[in-house]
Amino acid sequence: MAQTRSDGVKVQGERPGTDGTDGTDGTPDDASPTLAARLGAMVQRVTQWRPVRVLQYYGAARGPILASGLAFQAIFAVFAAIWISFAVAGVVLATDIGLRQSLIAIISESVPGLIDDGTGGAIDPETLLTAGIFGWTGAIALVGLLVTALGWLASARDAVRLLFGLPPMAGNVLLVRAKDLGLAAGFGALLLLSALLSIVGTQATDLVLGLIGLRETPVAVVLSRILSLAVMFALDVVVLAALYRVLAGVAIPFARLRTGALIGAAGLGVLKVLGSLLLGGASSNPLLASFAVIIGLLIFFNFVCQVILIAAAWIAVGVNDAHIVLDPEVQKKRLEEARVLVAEYADDEPQRQGFWARLLRR
């Protein structure tokens, strides 16, 4: 651009940026963000993602340790529950072979490696079906079931409440234990209901496939597997929702409870599909071959408890983001304690006059 000096001579103006700047505000051209700055910004964006924040929250709340303790309790509770359940099934379902087989299939798919279905397992179902519930073994198993199952439910309740930042549930211990016992019976009824639905669904699928000539084909096998997974998914959603809302006694809004239960059920479904791989990996190790089934079950239950608590952490992070107060009484008590602490500190502040004054006051 041509400019006119004071003496009337025209000169050609410099182009923007020829003086080492960008021609706007004098910023150097090489002032672009450095690699470290770009990586820092990327890391900051990643840490704001919901799944990352959930895992950070889960780790800070000692979730992995809680899940390990629950898994250790669960393996004892499940063995006692299986013994009682099959002993009852041997009496009640003695004439209904189809329902018994469906119940065995549901348990085998829910906990891979627990029931021996011909591919290996920890428990022979025929031995359980012939076990007597009215003998000494049945009585011992019943006591063991009550102790271990109620202990697991109590520990699960405390773990979930801890993830939500709530203290242990207060109240009458006997009433709480009666509530836990009712929930345990309800979970058993849901398992039986899922077996009935599985039978109805399988028979309906076989009927439809038979009409179109696809019975006993790979398509029938795939559809049967999908149907069983769908039944177990629905069962897991109901169980997780009851665990978070009823067992733990946390007033979670329905929308957030639904999302967390669906995420947890999806995670459990993946574990059930891949559960045989866990058991196979344990049995392929020559050092673990003698007790591979127990090791595989312990690993499986650890992953199950991790998924349950991570889904609870997902709900807790969403509740905290929305500033939802789950327990007004606990919130009120904490505010009162904070006010008392601040008041005590404020009253003590003027008295801090020095070392000799504090020493004389002692």
URSULHU-V779650 format. One record per backbone hydrogen bond with DSSP energy under -0.5 kcal/mol. NH is the residue of the N-H (numbers start at 1). CO is the residue of the C=O. If there is no record, write none. Layout:
BEGIN
nh: <NH:NH>
co: <CO:CO>
END
This chain:
BEGIN
nh: <3:5:5:8:11:13:13:18:20:22:29:31:38:39:40:41:42:43:44:45:46:47:48:48:49:53:54:55:56:57:58:59:60:61:62:63:66:67:68:69:70:71:72:73:74:75:76:77:78:79:80:81:82:83:84:85:86:87:88:89:90:91:91:92:93:94:97:100:101:102:103:104:105:106:107:108:109:110:111:114:116:117:122:123:125:125:128:129:130:131:135:139:140:141:142:143:144:145:146:147:148:149:150:150:151:152:153:154:155:156:157:158:159:160:161:162:163:164:165:166:176:177:178:179:180:181:182:183:184:185:186:187:188:189:190:191:192:193:194:195:196:197:198:199:200:201:202:203:204:205:206:207:208:209:210:211:212:213:214:215:217:220:221:222:223:224:225:226:227:228:229:230:231:232:233:234:235:236:237:238:239:240:241:242:243:244:245:246:247:248:250:251:252:257:258:259:260:261:262:263:264:265:266:267:268:269:270:271:272:273:274:275:277:278:279:280:281:282:283:284:285:286:288:289:291:292:295:296:297:298:299:300:301:302:303:304:305:306:307:308:309:310:311:312:313:314:315:316:317:318:319:320:321:322:323:324:326:331:332:333:334:335:336:337:338:339:340:341:342:343:344:345:346:347:348:349:350:351:352:353:358:359:360:361:362>
co: <11:3:9:5:3:1:11:15:17:27:20:28:34:35:36:37:38:39:40:41:42:43:44:45:46:49:50:51:52:53:54:55:56:57:59:58:62:63:64:65:66:67:68:69:70:71:72:73:74:75:76:77:78:79:80:81:82:83:84:85:86:87:88:88:89:91:95:96:97:98:99:100:101:102:103:104:105:106:107:111:123:115:113:114:116:123:124:125:126:128:132:135:136:137:138:139:140:141:142:143:144:145:145:146:147:148:149:150:151:152:153:154:155:156:157:158:159:160:162:161:172:173:174:175:176:177:178:179:180:181:182:183:184:185:186:187:188:189:190:191:192:193:194:195:196:197:198:199:200:201:202:203:204:205:206:207:208:210:209:209:214:217:217:218:219:220:221:222:223:224:225:226:227:228:229:230:231:232:233:234:235:236:237:238:239:240:241:242:242:243:244:249:250:253:254:255:256:257:258:259:260:261:262:263:264:265:266:267:268:269:270:271:274:274:275:276:277:278:279:280:282:284:285:285:288:289:291:292:293:294:295:296:297:298:299:300:301:302:303:304:305:306:307:308:309:310:311:312:313:314:315:316:317:318:320:319:324:327:328:329:330:331:332:333:334:335:336:337:338:339:340:341:342:343:344:345:346:348:349:351:354:355:356:357:358>
END
